[in-house]
Structure formats: structure tokens, C-alpha cells
Amino acid sequence: MKIKRSLRLLTACMLLFVLAGCGQGEPVKNASQYSSEIKDITIPDDVKIIGFGEATHGNVEFQTLKKDFFKAMIKNENVHVFVLEGDFGGAQQINQFIVNSTGTAEKAIKALDYGIYQTEQMVEFVQWIHDYNQTASDEDKIYFYGNDMQRYDDSKRGLLDYYADVHAETAKKYTAQLEHVSNKTMRDLSNSQLVELDKTIDAIIKDLQSNKEAYEKKSSKDAYSFAAQYAQILKQRTQLFLNDGNYMNLRDEYLAENLQWIVDFEATKGHDKVLMSGHNGHIEKTSATMASYKSMGQYLNEQYKDQYFAIGTDFVKNTFQAQNGSGERKEYTIEHHNALVDAFSDIHDNIFYVDFENASQSEELSNILSKEQRMGNIGDDFRPWYKLTKMLYTIKMTPAVAYDGLIVVQEATPTKIID
């Protein structure tokens, strides 16, 4: 009996070892010559969209990288537009703060209504942009956007405020028709209510299109463009509810469409490059997360080709915070290895960048970059048993196909949510 029990225990341990994938790769000699500091990152001249991925949402280092990487892009690439994987309407509250000093950084961040962004690091980032804008010339000011569509309130408010300016009676009509729609009530709406809401939004879009010239004369072309985009965000949010079985695919399609709108709008202001920050799974070009899933990054790669430059992130030892399925946030720790990250394990810097074109000059690194492997991918939901298999906290991909470069964080620490 003891032998059988020992064999079962040994089998279980071996299975967990295989599932966890704990084996380490070998460092590549002189790999450090193919790495650089964040402040020295440069991007090809013809790039329009720079994608910056987060391997984990709930880390201090990945959130701090938003500011550090953006600062490098401002200095090295003259980038002045920052786009976050966050609510389009809510992000405009951030933009009002950084451009017009409306409110505070903390209040602006809370407008996003996402727990992952309610952190000291994000408040510090937004405050830094605000302070930068205070002394920047008009042509050098920074503008902030979100390209997500999972909320109603701020886009609805922006749309109705516009109608109040251009047509008071129409504003009253649509205010009444949208009265029951909010972030608090949206998950309680019945299917029939969602269908009626979708029809209302279609009527709004048609009204805007039919009266474009008249509305622009009463406001401006920019104000009209934002109103039309607010209506599209409301339409997208409603469609996500009506097509819940296709939620992930539809959301990434919308993320790409909204980012394209931002790129086109800012191009009219003379801004030819945009930095987009989101999760690795949205940024990468190969839709590797799951079967039948098409990522925002793949849409962008198809649309913009070499004008889209994707930088992913990965980690080694990672302590992070995430929701545990019940809405409660917990801290978890995992250690993760793959051939690419371990190739640079002799580097002592905690955070560094690897440009894949540069690294491909090394035959050994080139072979690793073209090898399919599991790379870090943790969302805002995590359970303790996820640690048993790398499949639940990594994505299997070929680095050189999915990304153009990688930022490695060797040890990451957890963020704290602001109450």
C-alpha cells in the first residue's frame, strides 16, 4: 500500500512539474549587447501606431513603464498621443484634466471605472502628463484617449451635452430615451430593452449624419466628430451585450476600429504617431490567445502592416494582484521561464528592452526568436489553481511573429488599489 501511495504521489508530482513547465533555459553569451534601457528605445520612422503590451495588469513595474516608455517616445519619436485600453468617454475626463486642468488626477482616473487603473502609479502618470502640458507649447501638448467601449456613462454624457449645444429639443428627446441606460443598470437591461436601445442609437447616428452640416455650423467639426464617436461607443457597448457569445472577438474588432478613429483624428492635428497601451493579448499580432480569436493587434497588423510596431512585455518572478472570481482582489506569485527571457538572464538590470531586429544579428538569439514558446499573459482574473499549468498564465506564440520587441521585467511587484 505504501509503495502504491508513493507511486501515486510521485506521478502527481511529475504531472504538476510537466504542467507547470518549470524548466529554465540557458543564458546566451553576450546577450546584453542586444538589450537597451527604456529611455533609449527608438522606433522605425514610418510607424504610425506603437503598441505597448502588459503581461500583467496588477503590477507596479508594468504600470510605471507606461510613463517611462511614453517619456522615451516623446523625446525620441515626437509622440504626443497616448491611448489606453480604457473607456473612450472616461478617458476624455483624463484629457480634460491634462489639457484644461479640470478636476484632479485621481478623480480623472476613477472616471475610467476600471479597478486595474485605480492605483498610485496611474495617478502619478496622469499628473505627470498634466504638469508636462502646463509648460509645453500648443504643438507639443499631450492628448489622452481610451479605445475601449465597455461603459456607457461618459460617452452618453458627452453625446447628450453635444445635443444640448446644437439642438435643445432633440437633446430632451434622447435624454429621455437613454435615461434608463447607465453603468449601474446596464447589466440589468433585458434583451428586449437592449434591442430598443440599439434602435435608439441607430436613430441618433442617422440624425447626426443627416444634420452634419447644420450641427457643425453650430459647434465645430471636432465637436461633431466626437459626438459621432460617442454614439458609436454606445452602439458598440450595446452590441457586445446582444452578441455575448462573440464578446471577445467583437471587442477586439471595436478596439481596432476606435484606435483607427483616434489615429485619423489626430493626424488632422499634425500628430503622425500614436502610442497604444493595452494587454499583451490585445497588442500581439498573431491572435494566439485562443482558437477563433482575432486580436486587435492582428487587425492593426493587417491594416497598417509595417506602420504598426508591437512591443510586448514578459516577466520572470511576478507578484501581482488580480480579482479572484468573486470581485475580491488577492496577491499571487508565480515564476515563469521561456527560452527568450532566459537567454537574457545574465543581465542584472531589472527592466530592459530587446529590439528583435537588432537581436536577430545573433544567430543563437535569432533561432530563439523564431521558436514557439509560452510568454506571460495574466489578465485581471486569477485563481490559485491557475498556477498549476502555464497554459493559464501564458500565451504560446512565436516572439518574432507576434512582436517587434520585448521589455523584460525580471521581478515585478503588486499594485495597491486606491479606495
C-alpha positions as CSV (number, residue, x, y, z in Angstrom):
1,M,0.0,0.0,0.0
2,K,2.8,2.4,0.9
3,I,4.5,1.7,-2.5
4,K,1.3,2.3,-4.4
5,R,0.7,5.5,-2.4
6,S,4.3,6.7,-3.1
7,L,3.9,5.9,-6.8
8,R,0.7,7.9,-7.0
9,L,2.3,10.8,-5.2
10,L,5.4,10.6,-7.5
11,T,3.1,10.5,-10.6
12,A,1.1,13.5,-9.3
13,C,4.3,15.5,-8.6
14,M,5.7,14.6,-12.1
15,L,2.4,15.7,-13.7
16,L,2.5,19.1,-11.8
17,F,6.1,19.6,-12.9
18,V,5.2,19.0,-16.5
19,L,2.1,21.2,-16.3
20,A,3.9,24.0,-14.5
21,G,6.7,23.9,-17.1
22,C,9.3,25.0,-14.5
23,G,12.4,24.2,-16.6
24,Q,14.8,27.1,-17.2
25,G,16.5,27.9,-20.5
26,E,20.2,28.8,-20.9
27,P,21.6,32.4,-21.0
28,V,23.1,33.4,-24.3
29,K,26.7,34.7,-24.1
30,N,27.0,38.5,-24.6
31,A,23.2,38.8,-24.9
32,S,23.4,42.1,-23.1
33,Q,24.8,43.8,-26.2
34,Y,21.4,43.3,-27.8
35,S,19.5,44.9,-25.0
36,S,19.0,48.6,-24.0
37,E,17.4,50.8,-21.4
38,I,13.9,52.0,-21.8
39,K,15.0,55.6,-22.3
40,D,17.0,54.6,-25.4
41,I,14.2,52.9,-27.3
42,T,13.7,54.1,-30.8
43,I,11.0,53.1,-33.4
44,P,11.2,53.0,-37.3
45,D,10.4,56.3,-38.9
46,D,7.4,55.1,-40.9
47,V,5.5,53.7,-37.9
48,K,2.1,55.2,-37.1
49,I,1.0,53.1,-34.1
50,I,3.2,51.8,-31.4
51,G,1.6,49.0,-29.4
52,F,2.9,48.6,-25.8
53,G,1.7,45.4,-24.1
54,E,1.2,44.5,-20.4
55,A,1.9,40.9,-19.4
56,T,0.1,41.6,-16.2
57,H,-2.3,44.4,-15.2
58,G,-1.7,44.3,-11.5
59,N,2.0,45.2,-11.3
60,V,3.8,48.4,-10.2
61,E,6.5,47.9,-12.8
62,F,4.2,47.4,-15.8
63,Q,2.2,50.5,-14.8
64,T,5.3,52.6,-14.2
65,L,6.6,51.5,-17.6
66,K,3.7,53.4,-19.2
67,K,5.2,56.7,-18.1
68,D,8.8,55.7,-18.7
69,F,8.2,54.3,-22.1
70,F,5.9,57.3,-23.1
71,K,8.6,59.7,-22.0
72,A,11.1,57.9,-24.3
73,M,8.6,58.1,-27.2
74,I,8.1,61.8,-26.6
75,K,11.8,62.5,-26.6
76,N,13.0,60.1,-29.2
77,E,10.0,59.8,-31.6
78,N,8.0,63.1,-31.0
79,V,4.9,61.1,-29.9
80,H,2.2,63.2,-28.2
81,V,-0.9,61.0,-28.2
82,F,-1.4,58.3,-25.6
83,V,-4.2,55.7,-26.0
84,L,-5.1,53.4,-23.1
85,E,-7.1,50.2,-23.1
86,G,-9.8,52.0,-21.2
87,D,-13.2,53.6,-21.7
88,F,-13.3,56.2,-24.5
89,G,-15.7,58.5,-22.7
90,G,-14.0,58.1,-19.3
91,A,-10.6,58.8,-20.9
92,Q,-11.9,62.2,-22.1
93,Q,-12.2,63.1,-18.4
94,I,-8.5,62.5,-18.1
95,N,-7.9,64.5,-21.3
96,Q,-9.9,67.4,-19.8
97,F,-7.6,67.3,-16.7
98,I,-4.3,67.1,-18.5
99,V,-5.2,69.8,-21.1
100,N,-7.6,72.1,-19.2
101,S,-6.8,71.3,-15.5
102,T,-10.4,70.2,-15.0
103,G,-10.6,68.2,-11.7
104,T,-7.8,66.2,-10.2
105,A,-5.6,63.3,-11.5
106,E,-7.3,60.8,-9.0
107,K,-10.8,61.9,-10.0
108,A,-9.9,61.6,-13.6
109,I,-8.5,58.1,-13.2
110,K,-11.7,57.0,-11.4
111,A,-13.7,58.1,-14.4
112,L,-12.3,55.0,-16.3
113,D,-14.3,52.8,-13.9
114,Y,-11.7,50.0,-14.1
115,G,-10.2,48.7,-10.8
116,I,-6.8,47.9,-12.5
117,Y,-6.2,51.6,-13.0
118,Q,-7.1,52.8,-9.6
119,T,-3.5,52.9,-8.5
120,E,-0.9,55.4,-7.3
121,Q,1.2,54.7,-10.4
122,M,-1.6,55.7,-12.8
123,V,-2.4,58.8,-10.8
124,E,1.2,59.8,-10.9
125,F,1.3,59.1,-14.6
126,V,-1.7,61.3,-15.3
127,Q,-0.4,64.0,-13.0
128,W,2.9,63.9,-14.8
129,I,1.2,64.5,-18.2
130,H,-0.8,67.4,-16.7
131,D,2.4,69.0,-15.4
132,Y,4.2,68.4,-18.7
133,N,1.3,70.2,-20.6
134,Q,1.5,73.2,-18.3
135,T,4.8,74.3,-19.8
136,A,4.6,72.7,-23.2
137,S,3.8,74.7,-26.4
138,D,0.5,74.1,-28.1
139,E,2.1,71.9,-30.7
140,D,3.9,69.8,-28.1
141,K,0.9,69.2,-25.7
142,I,0.0,65.6,-25.0
143,Y,-3.5,64.2,-25.6
144,F,-5.1,61.2,-23.9
145,Y,-7.6,58.7,-25.2
146,G,-9.2,55.4,-24.4
147,N,-10.3,53.0,-27.2
148,D,-12.5,50.7,-25.1
149,M,-16.3,50.5,-25.2
150,Q,-17.3,48.6,-22.0
151,R,-19.1,51.5,-20.3
152,Y,-22.0,53.9,-21.1
153,D,-21.9,56.9,-18.7
154,D,-19.3,59.3,-20.0
155,S,-19.9,58.6,-23.7
156,K,-23.6,59.1,-23.1
157,R,-22.9,62.4,-21.2
158,G,-20.6,63.6,-24.0
159,L,-23.2,62.9,-26.6
160,L,-26.2,64.5,-24.8
161,D,-24.1,67.5,-23.9
162,Y,-23.3,68.0,-27.6
163,Y,-27.0,67.8,-28.5
164,A,-27.8,70.4,-25.8
165,D,-25.5,72.7,-27.6
166,V,-26.7,72.1,-31.2
167,H,-30.5,71.2,-30.8
168,A,-32.2,71.5,-27.4
169,E,-35.4,69.7,-28.4
170,T,-33.5,66.7,-29.8
171,A,-31.4,66.7,-26.6
172,K,-34.5,66.4,-24.5
173,K,-35.9,63.5,-26.6
174,Y,-32.7,61.5,-26.5
175,T,-32.1,62.2,-22.8
176,A,-35.5,60.7,-22.0
177,Q,-34.9,57.7,-24.3
178,L,-31.5,57.0,-22.7
179,E,-32.5,57.7,-19.1
180,H,-32.5,54.1,-18.1
181,V,-29.0,53.3,-19.5
182,S,-26.0,53.7,-17.2
183,N,-23.0,51.8,-15.9
184,K,-25.0,50.7,-12.9
185,T,-28.1,49.5,-14.8
186,M,-26.5,48.2,-18.0
187,R,-26.2,44.5,-16.8
188,D,-29.8,44.5,-15.7
189,L,-31.2,45.5,-19.1
190,S,-33.3,42.8,-20.7
191,N,-32.7,41.6,-24.3
192,S,-35.8,43.5,-25.5
193,Q,-34.6,46.7,-23.8
194,L,-31.2,46.2,-25.5
195,V,-32.8,45.8,-28.9
196,E,-34.8,49.0,-28.3
197,L,-31.7,50.8,-27.1
198,D,-29.8,49.6,-30.3
199,K,-32.6,51.1,-32.4
200,T,-32.4,54.4,-30.5
201,I,-28.7,54.6,-31.0
202,D,-29.2,53.9,-34.7
203,A,-31.7,56.8,-34.8
204,I,-29.1,59.0,-33.1
205,I,-26.4,58.0,-35.6
206,K,-28.8,58.7,-38.5
207,D,-29.7,62.1,-37.1
208,L,-26.1,63.1,-36.7
209,Q,-25.3,62.0,-40.3
210,S,-28.4,63.8,-41.7
211,N,-27.7,67.0,-39.9
212,K,-23.9,67.0,-40.0
213,E,-23.5,70.4,-41.9
214,A,-26.0,72.2,-39.6
215,Y,-24.6,70.7,-36.4
216,E,-21.0,71.5,-37.4
217,K,-22.0,75.2,-38.0
218,K,-23.5,75.4,-34.5
219,S,-20.4,73.7,-33.0
220,S,-17.3,72.7,-34.8
221,K,-16.0,69.8,-36.9
222,D,-14.1,68.4,-34.0
223,A,-17.0,68.6,-31.6
224,Y,-19.2,66.9,-34.2
225,S,-16.6,64.2,-34.7
226,F,-16.5,63.4,-31.0
227,A,-20.3,63.3,-30.8
228,A,-20.4,60.8,-33.7
229,Q,-17.8,58.7,-32.0
230,Y,-19.6,58.8,-28.6
231,A,-22.6,57.4,-30.4
232,Q,-20.5,54.6,-31.9
233,I,-19.2,53.7,-28.5
234,L,-22.8,53.4,-27.2
235,K,-23.6,51.3,-30.2
236,Q,-20.6,49.0,-29.6
237,R,-21.4,48.5,-25.9
238,T,-24.9,47.5,-26.8
239,Q,-23.8,45.2,-29.5
240,L,-21.4,43.4,-27.0
241,F,-24.4,42.7,-24.8
242,L,-26.5,41.5,-27.8
243,N,-23.7,39.2,-29.0
244,D,-22.3,37.9,-25.7
245,G,-21.2,34.6,-27.3
246,N,-18.9,36.6,-29.6
247,Y,-17.8,39.1,-26.9
248,M,-14.0,38.7,-27.1
249,N,-13.8,38.8,-30.9
250,L,-16.2,41.7,-31.2
251,R,-14.5,43.7,-28.5
252,D,-11.0,43.5,-30.2
253,E,-12.6,44.4,-33.6
254,Y,-14.1,47.5,-31.9
255,L,-10.8,48.3,-30.1
256,A,-9.1,48.4,-33.5
257,E,-11.8,50.5,-35.1
258,N,-11.7,53.0,-32.3
259,L,-7.9,53.2,-32.4
260,Q,-8.1,53.9,-36.1
261,W,-10.6,56.7,-35.4
262,I,-8.1,58.2,-33.0
263,V,-5.2,57.9,-35.4
264,D,-7.2,59.5,-38.2
265,F,-8.5,62.3,-36.0
266,E,-5.1,63.1,-34.5
267,A,-3.5,63.0,-38.0
268,T,-5.5,66.1,-38.8
269,K,-3.8,67.8,-35.9
270,G,-0.3,67.0,-37.2
271,H,0.3,64.0,-34.9
272,D,1.5,61.2,-37.1
273,K,2.4,58.7,-34.3
274,V,0.2,57.3,-31.5
275,L,1.2,55.1,-28.5
276,M,-1.3,52.5,-27.6
277,S,-1.1,50.7,-24.2
278,G,-3.1,47.5,-23.6
279,H,-2.8,43.9,-22.5
280,N,-0.3,41.7,-24.4
281,G,-3.2,39.6,-25.7
282,H,-4.6,42.7,-27.5
283,I,-1.3,44.1,-28.7
284,E,0.3,41.0,-30.2
285,K,-0.1,40.4,-33.9
286,T,-0.9,36.7,-34.1
287,S,-4.2,36.2,-32.1
288,A,-2.5,33.5,-30.1
289,T,-4.8,33.7,-27.1
290,M,-7.3,31.1,-28.2
291,A,-8.7,29.4,-31.3
292,S,-11.1,31.6,-33.4
293,Y,-9.9,34.7,-31.7
294,K,-8.7,37.7,-33.7
295,S,-6.8,40.2,-31.6
296,M,-6.7,44.0,-32.0
297,G,-3.0,43.6,-32.9
298,Q,-3.8,41.3,-35.9
299,Y,-6.4,43.8,-37.2
300,L,-3.8,46.6,-36.8
301,N,-1.1,44.5,-38.5
302,E,-3.4,43.8,-41.4
303,Q,-4.5,47.4,-41.8
304,Y,-1.2,49.2,-41.1
305,K,1.4,46.5,-41.9
306,D,4.9,47.9,-41.1
307,Q,3.3,51.1,-39.8
308,Y,2.3,49.1,-36.7
309,F,5.1,48.3,-34.2
310,A,4.3,46.0,-31.3
311,I,6.3,45.8,-28.1
312,G,5.3,43.1,-25.7
313,T,6.4,42.5,-22.1
314,D,7.3,39.4,-20.1
315,F,8.4,38.6,-16.6
316,V,10.4,36.1,-14.5
317,K,9.3,36.4,-10.9
318,N,6.0,38.1,-10.6
319,T,3.9,39.1,-7.6
320,F,0.7,40.7,-8.8
321,Q,-2.9,41.5,-7.7
322,A,-6.0,40.4,-9.5
323,Q,-9.6,39.5,-8.9
324,N,-10.3,36.0,-7.6
325,G,-13.6,35.4,-9.4
326,S,-15.8,36.9,-6.7
327,G,-14.6,40.5,-7.2
328,E,-12.2,40.4,-4.3
329,R,-8.6,41.2,-5.1
330,K,-5.8,39.0,-3.9
331,E,-2.0,38.8,-4.4
332,Y,-0.4,35.9,-6.2
333,T,3.2,35.0,-7.0
334,I,4.5,32.9,-9.9
335,E,7.9,32.3,-11.5
336,H,7.9,32.0,-15.3
337,H,10.7,31.0,-17.8
338,N,10.9,30.6,-21.5
339,A,13.9,30.4,-23.9
340,L,13.8,34.1,-24.8
341,V,13.6,35.6,-21.3
342,D,16.2,33.1,-20.0
343,A,18.6,34.0,-22.9
344,F,19.0,37.4,-21.2
345,S,19.1,36.0,-17.6
346,D,22.7,37.2,-17.1
347,I,21.6,40.8,-17.3
348,H,21.5,42.4,-13.9
349,D,19.1,45.3,-14.7
350,N,15.5,44.5,-13.5
351,I,13.9,46.1,-16.6
352,F,15.4,46.2,-20.1
353,Y,14.4,46.2,-23.8
354,V,15.2,43.8,-26.6
355,D,14.7,45.0,-30.2
356,F,14.1,41.9,-32.3
357,E,15.7,43.2,-35.5
358,N,18.8,44.0,-33.5
359,A,18.8,40.8,-31.6
360,S,18.4,38.8,-34.8
361,Q,22.0,39.7,-35.7
362,S,22.9,36.9,-33.2
363,E,22.3,33.5,-34.8
364,E,21.5,32.0,-31.4
365,L,19.0,34.7,-30.5
366,S,17.5,34.7,-34.0
367,N,16.8,30.9,-33.5
368,I,15.2,31.6,-30.1
369,L,13.0,34.4,-31.5
370,S,11.7,32.2,-34.2
371,K,10.9,29.4,-31.8
372,E,7.3,29.0,-30.5
373,Q,7.2,29.3,-26.7
374,R,5.0,30.4,-23.8
375,M,5.1,34.1,-22.9
376,G,3.5,35.9,-20.0
377,N,-0.2,36.7,-20.2
378,I,-2.2,37.4,-17.0
379,G,-5.5,39.3,-17.0
380,D,-7.5,40.8,-14.2
381,D,-8.9,37.5,-13.0
382,F,-6.7,34.8,-11.4
383,R,-7.3,31.8,-9.2
384,P,-4.7,30.0,-7.1
385,W,-5.0,26.8,-9.1
386,Y,-4.1,28.7,-12.3
387,K,-0.5,28.3,-11.1
388,L,-0.6,24.6,-11.8
389,T,-0.3,25.0,-15.5
390,K,1.4,27.6,-17.7
391,M,-1.5,27.4,-20.1
392,L,-3.5,29.6,-17.7
393,Y,-1.0,32.4,-17.3
394,T,0.9,32.4,-20.6
395,I,0.3,32.5,-24.4
396,K,2.0,30.1,-26.8
397,M,3.5,32.2,-29.6
398,T,6.5,32.9,-31.8
399,P,8.1,36.1,-30.4
400,A,9.4,37.4,-33.8
401,V,6.0,37.0,-35.4
402,A,3.9,38.3,-32.5
403,Y,6.1,41.3,-31.6
404,D,8.8,43.6,-32.9
405,G,10.4,43.9,-29.5
406,L,10.1,42.9,-25.8
407,I,10.5,44.6,-22.5
408,V,11.5,42.2,-19.7
409,V,10.8,42.7,-16.1
410,Q,12.8,40.2,-14.0
411,E,11.0,40.9,-10.8
412,A,7.6,42.5,-10.6
413,T,5.7,43.7,-7.5
414,P,1.9,44.2,-6.9
415,T,-0.1,47.4,-7.2
416,K,-2.4,48.6,-4.5
417,I,-5.9,49.7,-5.3
418,I,-6.9,53.2,-4.1
419,D,-10.0,53.2,-2.0
